[in-house]
């Protein structure tokens, strides 16, 4: 990987060769998150906006020279990335805005954004010759890893809280992963995974521990800017749990700025559920990631439930370094957002994804967004992931007799 300079600790700044450490800075134990540092001159010699325009590959691998994998590493066959960026004029009009887009990552192979990181994970696992890959997850990351691992025949073991939505657990099982339901929180599942992976020598995909997961998640930022003709938006609204997605979005934008492909840095808006808002609290109090302590985490948006976000250093930097904001929204505001987004864009989102739009509503209410700003809302997962939550937002449909008069009666009542 001649385009990778080193891995840099997000706490102390210590630098390590890519083959010197596997996951974290040894000075800080499992909390020493690392960040991949690139040689942008080398990257620029292998990829350009012009070469991308001529590249028929619409997956994340069109950006392979910008990702920390070996150039000749085989990639999984599933179509990860290249997700649509839809204009949303009716959604914009509801809020008095002029320019809103939604990025629909629910169309990825396992129906969530997490496929981006999992695609990198299985490539890195094969690079080091791992026989088993593992992760802890609230559901989506595990489903993504199970699906991507299945696509290349790599055995997977998953640790997920027993409270995860049945649709997500079903995905894990259908893909053939070994699933262990943890009688505890997501944070407990993470700690257990760290112990087990070390004990058995399994490759650990876990978010906020494996530094290469950021490199997969950053591909969404690359796509957004390319889809907008390299005219970067003014703000990007991102749902936040463990902090790896928002850190990835920031990393992708920093890459583009370093290459000179965009001319300004969008403000990144991190949105958390009120019941799991440790990063909002840290941002409001001016804390650094390493000063944060575990908090209770309970929200209907299971995908972004985390008591102590694992990628908290990168997550706080993403907002602070872009002059963005962290906002919290209630579970009811999240639920309210699901049908609003669906009815005005045709995109059905799970609660965690709808959190981003709920955050845009809150930002408009607080006067944080100007009407002419160009706004992207990142929708991270399909609503089919959590039907039980979606059904709370709609009424039960009437049952009609199989005749025309019955239909007329019902339609007249609804009118």
Secondary structure as UniProt FT lines:
FT   TURN            2..3
FT   STRAND          4..9
FT   TURN            10..12
FT   STRAND          15..16
FT   TURN            18..20
FT   HELIX           26..31
FT   STRAND          33..38
FT   HELIX           40..44
FT   TURN            45..46
FT   HELIX           49..53
FT   HELIX           60..66
FT   TURN            71..72
FT   STRAND          85..87
FT   HELIX           89..94
FT   TURN            95..96
FT   STRAND          99..104
FT   HELIX           105..107
FT   TURN            109..110
FT   TURN            113..114
FT   HELIX           115..127
FT   TURN            128..129
FT   STRAND          132..137
FT   HELIX           140..152
FT   STRAND          155..161
FT   TURN            162..163
FT   HELIX           166..174
FT   TURN            175..176
FT   STRAND          178..182
FT   HELIX           186..200
FT   STRAND          203..204
FT   TURN            207..209
FT   HELIX           212..217
FT   HELIX           219..227
FT   TURN            228..230
FT   STRAND          235..239
FT   HELIX           244..259
FT   STRAND          267..273
FT   HELIX           274..276
FT   HELIX           278..285
FT   HELIX           289..291
FT   HELIX           302..304
FT   TURN            310..311
FT   HELIX           312..320
FT   TURN            321..323
FT   STRAND          325..329
FT   HELIX           331..345
FT   HELIX           351..365
FT   TURN            366..367
FT   TURN            371..372
FT   STRAND          374..379
FT   STRAND          381..382
FT   HELIX           383..385
FT   HELIX           387..390
FT   HELIX           391..393
FT   HELIX           404..414
//
